[in-house]
């Protein structure tokens, strides 16, 4: 269960850290709602990184806690760690890339890893019942 809790907490840090970054950027720029349509704009990139994290991190955390509570096999623990690494890679790729209008290797790795580990954790959850 320890691995699952640590991984869920790391996803929480990512989600709330990105949320804080969006808020601080809004305050700094004076843009209190919405964001520019420019895919190279820092607020746009932060908002997308936060939104994407908010879409996937909660379900990953739930799956991790379900699997972690049921004496998971070693592969499931590794999958949890890879899921967290994938989410961080995706967020870093979005925020540090020059623009969201063009592909970035970390975004690709992060998205692919998220899908693969999400499916793997879903299987692990079914096997836990």
C-alpha positions as CSV (number, residue, x, y, z in Angstrom):
1,X,0.0,0.0,0.0
2,X,2.9,2.3,0.6
3,X,3.9,2.5,-3.1
4,X,0.3,3.3,-4.0
5,X,-0.1,6.1,-1.4
6,X,3.3,7.6,-2.4
7,X,2.3,7.5,-6.1
8,X,-1.1,9.0,-5.4
9,X,0.5,11.7,-3.4
10,X,2.9,12.5,-6.2
11,X,0.0,12.9,-8.6
12,X,-1.6,15.2,-6.0
13,X,1.6,17.3,-5.9
14,X,1.6,17.5,-9.7
15,X,-2.1,18.5,-9.9
16,X,-2.0,21.1,-7.1
17,X,1.4,22.4,-8.2
18,X,0.2,23.1,-11.7
19,X,-3.0,24.7,-10.3
20,X,-0.8,27.0,-8.2
21,X,1.3,27.8,-11.2
22,X,-1.8,28.7,-13.2
23,X,-3.0,31.0,-10.4
24,X,0.3,32.7,-10.0
25,X,0.6,33.2,-13.8
26,X,-2.9,34.7,-13.9
27,X,-2.0,37.1,-11.1
28,X,1.3,38.1,-12.7
29,X,-0.3,38.6,-16.2
30,X,-3.6,40.1,-15.0
31,X,-5.6,37.5,-16.9
32,X,-8.2,36.4,-14.4
33,X,-10.3,34.2,-16.6
34,X,-9.7,32.1,-19.8
35,X,-6.4,32.0,-21.5
36,X,-4.9,33.3,-24.8
37,X,-5.4,31.1,-27.9
38,X,-1.7,31.2,-28.6
39,X,-0.3,27.7,-28.1
40,X,3.1,29.2,-27.2
41,X,1.7,31.4,-24.4
42,X,2.8,30.3,-20.9
43,X,-0.7,30.6,-19.4
44,X,-2.1,28.5,-22.2
45,X,0.5,25.8,-21.7
46,X,0.1,25.7,-17.9
47,X,-3.7,25.6,-18.2
48,X,-3.5,22.7,-20.6
49,X,-1.0,20.8,-18.4
50,X,-3.2,21.4,-15.4
51,X,-6.4,20.4,-17.3
52,X,-4.9,17.3,-18.7
53,X,-3.6,16.3,-15.3
54,X,-7.0,16.9,-13.8
55,X,-8.5,14.5,-16.4
56,X,-6.2,11.6,-15.7
57,X,-4.5,11.8,-12.3
58,X,-7.7,11.2,-10.2
59,X,-8.6,8.0,-11.9
60,X,-5.0,6.8,-11.8
61,X,-4.8,7.6,-8.1
62,X,-8.1,5.6,-7.5
63,X,-6.8,2.6,-9.4
64,X,-3.5,2.8,-7.5
65,X,-5.2,2.8,-4.2
66,X,-7.5,0.0,-5.1
67,X,-4.7,-2.2,-6.4
68,X,-2.4,-1.2,-3.6
69,X,-4.9,-2.2,-1.0
70,X,-5.1,-5.8,-2.4
71,X,-1.6,-7.2,-2.1
72,X,-0.5,-6.2,-5.6
73,X,2.0,-8.1,-7.7
74,X,5.4,-6.6,-8.4
75,X,4.5,-5.6,-12.0
76,X,1.5,-3.5,-10.7
77,X,3.8,-1.6,-8.3
78,X,6.2,-0.8,-11.2
79,X,3.2,0.2,-13.3
80,X,2.2,2.7,-10.6
81,X,5.6,4.3,-10.7
82,X,5.6,4.4,-14.5
83,X,2.2,6.0,-14.4
84,X,3.5,8.8,-12.2
85,X,6.6,9.2,-14.4
86,X,4.4,9.4,-17.5
87,X,2.2,12.1,-16.0
88,X,5.2,14.2,-15.0
89,X,6.8,13.7,-18.4
90,X,3.7,14.9,-20.2
91,X,3.3,18.0,-18.0
92,X,7.0,18.9,-18.4
93,X,6.7,18.4,-22.2
94,X,3.7,20.7,-22.3
95,X,5.1,23.4,-20.1
96,X,8.7,23.5,-21.3
97,X,8.0,22.9,-25.0
98,X,8.2,26.0,-27.2
99,X,4.6,25.6,-28.4
100,X,1.7,23.1,-28.1
101,X,1.1,23.5,-31.8
102,X,4.0,21.1,-32.5
103,X,4.8,17.6,-31.1
104,X,7.2,17.3,-28.2
105,X,8.8,13.9,-27.3
106,X,8.0,14.2,-23.6
107,X,4.3,14.8,-24.4
108,X,4.3,11.7,-26.6
109,X,6.1,9.6,-24.0
110,X,3.8,10.9,-21.3
111,X,0.6,10.3,-23.2
112,X,1.6,6.8,-24.4
113,X,2.7,5.9,-20.9
114,X,-0.5,7.2,-19.3
115,X,-2.7,5.1,-21.6
116,X,-0.5,2.0,-21.2
117,X,-0.3,2.2,-17.4
118,X,-3.9,3.2,-17.0
119,X,-5.0,0.1,-18.9
120,X,-2.5,-2.0,-16.9
121,X,-3.8,-0.7,-13.6
122,X,-7.3,-1.3,-14.7
123,X,-6.4,-4.9,-15.4
124,X,-4.7,-5.1,-12.0
125,X,-7.8,-3.8,-10.3
126,X,-9.9,-6.4,-11.9
127,X,-7.5,-9.1,-10.9
128,X,-7.6,-7.9,-7.3
129,X,-11.3,-8.8,-6.9
